[in-house]
Amino acid sequence: MATIFDVNPEELVKVAAEALKKEIKTPPWTMFVKTSSGHERPPMNPEWYYHRAASIMRKVYLLGPIGTQKLRRKYGIKKNHMYKPERTKKGAGKIIRSILQQLEQVGYLSKETKNVHKGRILTPKGKSFLDKLATQLLKSK
């Protein structure tokens, strides 16, 4: 059985986003919200929420117990201020929190504390979900 390390991350996120459409629902505010304070406009892709959820699942799989603040840094961008030096802006925490909560309700994530690190980890159900998708990707090639 293949794991997420054996496949291209972009392809895995696309396939996982399609599979997550059946599991989670997008909140009504997703068409108006920006994904970071550094962005000027909302995302152009109407299904961006599912792609972000799949990407967050992959990050939790790799970095495991991980919290909202670290994910905000991962999904942040560099803001260019023309004549000033560029600065890093964090990603939107509400989006990440709502995705983590929805994935937790489905049963793919759970809260855990390992030594000093607190955050969410992938449950065996979530790992098997991603690994099955990775196996399907490898078989299709």
C-alpha positions as CSV (number, residue, x, y, z in Angstrom):
1,M,0.0,0.0,0.0
2,A,1.3,3.4,-1.0
3,T,1.6,6.4,1.4
4,I,1.5,10.1,0.6
5,F,5.3,10.2,0.3
6,D,5.1,8.1,-2.8
7,V,2.9,10.4,-4.9
8,N,3.0,14.0,-6.2
9,P,1.5,16.3,-3.5
10,E,-0.4,18.5,-6.0
11,E,-2.1,15.5,-7.5
12,L,-2.9,14.0,-4.1
13,V,-4.5,17.3,-3.0
14,K,-6.6,17.5,-6.1
15,V,-7.9,13.9,-5.6
16,A,-8.5,14.5,-1.9
17,A,-10.4,17.7,-2.5
18,E,-12.8,15.8,-4.8
19,A,-13.2,13.1,-2.2
20,L,-13.8,15.7,0.6
21,K,-16.7,17.3,-1.3
22,K,-18.8,14.4,-0.1
23,E,-17.6,14.7,3.5
24,I,-17.6,18.4,4.4
25,K,-19.7,21.5,3.5
26,T,-18.4,24.9,2.7
27,P,-19.7,27.7,5.0
28,P,-21.7,30.5,3.4
29,W,-19.0,33.1,4.0
30,T,-16.4,31.3,1.8
31,M,-17.2,33.3,-1.4
32,F,-16.5,36.6,0.3
33,V,-13.5,36.0,2.5
34,K,-9.8,36.5,1.7
35,T,-7.4,33.7,2.7
36,S,-4.8,36.1,4.2
37,S,-4.6,39.7,5.2
38,G,-1.9,40.0,2.6
39,H,-4.2,39.2,-0.3
40,E,-6.3,41.9,-2.0
41,R,-9.1,39.7,-3.3
42,P,-10.9,36.4,-2.5
43,P,-9.8,33.2,-4.3
44,M,-10.9,32.9,-7.9
45,N,-11.5,29.1,-7.7
46,P,-15.0,28.5,-6.3
47,E,-13.9,25.2,-4.8
48,W,-10.9,26.6,-3.0
49,Y,-12.2,25.5,0.4
50,Y,-12.0,21.8,-0.4
51,H,-8.4,22.2,-1.8
52,R,-7.4,24.0,1.4
53,A,-9.0,21.2,3.5
54,A,-7.1,18.5,1.6
55,S,-3.9,20.5,1.9
56,I,-4.4,20.9,5.7
57,M,-5.0,17.2,6.0
58,R,-1.7,16.5,4.2
59,K,0.2,19.0,6.5
60,V,-1.3,17.4,9.6
61,Y,-0.2,14.0,8.3
62,L,3.4,15.2,7.8
63,L,3.9,17.5,10.7
64,G,1.6,16.0,13.2
65,P,0.5,17.4,16.3
66,I,0.1,20.8,14.7
67,G,-2.1,23.8,15.8
68,T,-3.8,26.7,14.1
69,Q,-0.9,29.2,14.6
70,K,1.6,27.0,12.9
71,L,-0.8,26.4,10.0
72,R,-1.4,30.1,9.8
73,R,2.3,30.6,9.2
74,K,2.4,27.8,6.6
75,Y,-0.4,29.4,4.6
76,G,0.8,33.0,4.9
77,I,2.3,35.1,2.1
78,K,4.8,37.8,1.7
79,K,3.3,41.2,1.3
80,N,5.1,43.7,-1.0
81,H,5.0,47.3,0.2
82,M,6.6,48.8,-3.0
83,Y,9.4,50.9,-1.5
84,K,9.4,49.2,1.9
85,P,10.8,45.8,2.6
86,E,8.3,42.9,2.2
87,R,6.8,41.4,5.3
88,T,5.2,38.1,6.0
89,K,1.5,38.0,6.6
90,K,-0.2,35.1,8.3
91,G,-3.1,33.1,6.7
92,A,-6.6,33.5,8.0
93,G,-7.2,31.6,11.2
94,K,-10.9,31.4,11.0
95,I,-10.7,29.4,7.7
96,I,-8.1,27.0,9.2
97,R,-10.0,26.6,12.5
98,S,-13.3,25.8,10.7
99,I,-11.6,23.2,8.4
100,L,-9.9,21.6,11.4
101,Q,-13.3,21.4,13.3
102,Q,-15.1,19.9,10.3
103,L,-12.4,17.3,9.7
104,E,-12.5,16.5,13.4
105,Q,-16.3,16.0,13.2
106,V,-15.9,13.6,10.2
107,G,-13.4,11.6,12.2
108,Y,-10.2,12.3,10.2
109,L,-8.5,14.4,12.9
110,S,-8.3,14.4,16.7
111,K,-6.7,16.6,19.4
112,E,-3.6,15.3,21.1
113,T,-0.7,16.4,23.3
114,K,2.8,15.0,22.8
115,N,5.3,16.2,25.3
116,V,5.1,20.0,24.9
117,H,3.3,20.0,21.5
118,K,-0.4,20.3,21.4
119,G,-2.5,20.2,18.3
120,R,-4.4,18.0,15.9
121,I,-3.2,14.7,14.5
122,L,-4.6,12.4,11.9
123,T,-6.6,9.5,13.1
124,P,-6.2,6.0,11.6
125,K,-9.4,6.7,9.6
126,G,-7.8,9.9,8.2
127,K,-4.5,8.1,7.4
128,S,-6.2,5.3,5.6
129,F,-8.3,7.8,3.6
130,L,-5.1,9.6,2.3
131,D,-3.2,6.3,1.8
132,K,-6.0,4.8,-0.2
133,L,-6.1,7.9,-2.4
134,A,-2.3,7.7,-2.9
135,T,-2.6,4.0,-3.9
136,Q,-5.3,4.9,-6.4
137,L,-3.0,7.6,-7.9
138,L,-0.1,5.2,-8.2
139,K,-2.3,2.5,-9.9
140,S,-3.7,5.0,-12.4
141,K,-0.2,5.8,-13.7
